[in-house]
Amino acid sequence: MSDDKTLGKICALWAGPVAAAAMGLTLSLAGLAAPACWTAAVTTLCAVWWIFEPVPIPATSIIPFALFPLLGVLDHKQVARGYGDSTILLFMGGFMIAQAVEKSGTHRRLALGMVKAVGGKGGRRLVLGFMLAAVVLSMWISNTTTTLMLLPVALAVLEQTDDQQRKVLSVPLMLSLCFGASIGGIGTPIGTPPNIIFIGTYTKVVGKGFSFLQWMKIAIPVMVIMTPITWLWLTRKLGKARAVVIPDLGPWRFEEVGVMIVFVLTALAWIFRADPFGGWSGLIHASGVGDSTVALTAVVVMFLWPNGRSGRLLDWKKASEIPWGVLLLFGGSLTIADAFETSGLSRAIGSSLTGLSTWPMLAMMTTLAVSAGFLTNIMNNTAMAALLMPLLAAAGKSTGLDPILLMMPTVLSVSFAFMLPIGTPPNAIVYGTGHVSIRDMAREGFMINLVGAAVVTIICYLLLPVFIKV
Amino acid sequence: MAEKKTANKLAAMFAGPVAAVVMGLALAAAGLKSPACWTAAVTTWCMVWWIFEPLPVEATSILPFAIFPIVGVLDSRQVAAGYGHEMVLLFVGGFMISQGLGKSGAHKRLAIGMVHLVGGLGGRRLVLGFMLAAVLLSMWVSTTATTLMFLPMMLAVLEQMDEKERKVVAVPLLLSLVLGVNIGAMGTCVSTPPNIICVGVYKDVTGNVMSLARWMKVALPIVILLVPFTWLWLTRKMGRSQPVKLPVLGPWRTEERRIIVVFLITVAGWIFLEGPFGGWQRLLGVKGIGNSTVALLSVMIMFLCPNGHGSRLLDWKTASNIPWGLLLMVGGSMTIGAAFDNSGLSKVIGDKLVGSGNLPLFAIVAMVAAGAGVLTNTMNHTAMAALLMPLLAATGKSTGIDPIFFMMPAAIGIDTAFTTPISTMSNLIIYGTGYVPVRTMIREGCIPNLVGIILVALMCYLLLPR
């Protein structure tokens, strides 16, 4: 087994450069200029290695930074700029805020509160309670953390049930956690890394900003529709059951209150930054303020706010535990987007895709949503977004479409990995409990994946044209 | 004790904003525009917190990113650009190389070689040996690259020592590296950005070429005087000590051999990047390669090269141990530089620095050297040079004095900013090792800084041909 795995890795390791060389040679035979060929080759190399992971994903993300200057596509200052994007700072800030929430344990209190309010009666209601908690929390903190945090509570609840009941309840309850986390992740720009990659790439390529509220206008409807559908589907075999006892956490502690105040203010500041009526940044005439500014200000406040036991809401030790490697991945993706533009590869892609603009919009969106939604089950969500976003942005821009029409359905679907444990960490965590087999997950998730693709397509088809016009 | 410490921290925490308000109001009263006042205020705030550390320096580094957009000095995209500076990438790459060397243990072999080279002695002689090597190399190679090169060796030497000895040796040894590379860099106009910018701007403005030989005639005496002084100052508390105990290492292992090869190629890549004869960059026919590219290529190779027993020379777990938070500090100092420029504050400073062209020549030279040498402790040296040089050149021209009398003291003065982690990357890298707190760096660095400024003023006045 282990030998097989090593062999697979070695194949993948070699497949990268080979595929890159093949891609580069093909394009150069087709008459493209050298920088465009190199860009395509480097992107192919990253694609193969991001997909099959012969080296860790963040390590692969260093490749664009190292190779583009060497090959003369971008100079070393230009590649560095990919790492200095305000979306990267936004995500850094968002991660650090989430760390403070975790440190204080506020997320646990919120989750239990929701489970208690909704699910105290047991059965289907119980699953709904957990699912809502997962959805709401993972809008703001990482999907993985959400799942990890809810899991022990859910397992404790399962232990209260008798054998027969547990058999029926365990699969829906467990899956409601990871599916809820994935669905909630799309809700805000900081919910999950692909969202940020979309915003960063879109801003870079189109040159228009993309605010918190703009994202939520499209993503929240998808989230709101998906949640009840998923719940109904998962609990279709569940009847009523007896009430369960949810652990009690005692009164609110000082630091929890502090985190809650900062957090709610931050969320409000994000949402009402530029809208409506110019938002609060218009009121104070601070046009230079971005979402990243809000996030980092909140982080500074948390570094200063006492936690009631001679520490602060956030200390550097906890803050520095954010996944820095993911930030490298963002940077790598933005650098690839830059190279596409600079090398002229985008134009080449555009001219070969002129047929695309004649496709009916609905067909195009459906294709993207379905293929992204199923592919993401075997690929890392973030790496997939890092790869697809520059490509789709280039394709959209050069064929005269607003790239958002291609990018939005894709980026939403990329988060919808419901069928396999390897699709996304929350699935893997739930699978790891042993309560859910791969067959269970695939059977239940297949339908959600289909429904997800449909919902994404319909919402994007209906809302995006309105959005573009504004 | 603990309570006193808390009280101090609390005081420092309030001192930051208070000092900022005072600075801002003072400048506003002096008639400066509001962005310039804000920039000065935020910089003051950061300096106070960086020095007294009521918050960890990494957390303080977030301040410029958060505040500048709110007060309208820079917008959120401009501040982010500071985080996307090629120095940030060089920092990532350089530290990952260090991690790779550390993982294989090969840095110990490098260190032993180096200690042999400087005579195998401990204590003050060891510091002198390393310092001389750093000075000589950094005259020709970028200071950051030189620092990254020597650091793993120094850390390996420190690892060999017992707790007590390490406490005595760590600070002088590591600071001898920072001060050594910065002093060495003064000697030529090819290795450190301030000098390169100085020569470039001088040629643009006057049409005259400042040749390497002319530069060295003035600068080399400064280096020759400053090196022994700095060495004596840094090692003043070190007594005689035993020769360094060298561990006996077994035969070379595969991974050690491989990583040393990668490291040597990297070093060669740094040294010969741009010269001689245009360097290997020109051989390849590309222009955009920087030190960061070399570092990251080397990291890539380490990720790919097998280590001879089933894994790679570098894995992500080891690589991700680099001090990520300091990237924020690099970015923060770049952002402050950008804010100085954008808000017009730098122009005000420049005008003040050279305000009176009819002062005696020595006063001008001394003032420029002192101003540059002191102010650069608050911001990145490259940014400082980029904004000062054009101003000084213009002032020189308008007053009829050869601009080199303004520019060269400023450039070399900038190189004497030894005292804070933010002025040069080398300072920051050493800070990143955790052995040297900000306050120690300031305490040990301020005297050489002062002496350096005096030497610069004297030598430039005496040796520059009129």
Interface residues (C-beta under 8 A of the other chain):
Chain A: L13 V55 P56 P58 A59 I62 I63 F65 A66 L67 P69 L70 L71 G72 L74 D75 H76 K77 Q78 V79 A80 R81 G82 Y83 G84 D85 S86 I88 L89 H285 A286 S287 G288 V289 G290 D291 S292 T293 L296 T297 V299 V300 F303 L304 S310 D315 W316 A319 S320 W324 G325 L328 G331
Chain B: T6 M13 L55 P56 E58 A59 I62 L63 F65 A66 I67 F68 P69 I70 V71 G72 V73 L74 D75 S76 R77 Q78 V79 A80 A81 G82 Y83 G84 H85 E86 M87 V88 L89 V92 G93 L284 G285 V286 K287 G288 I289 G290 N291 S292 T293 L296 L297 V299 M300 F303 L304 R312 D315 W316 A319 S320 W324 G325 G331
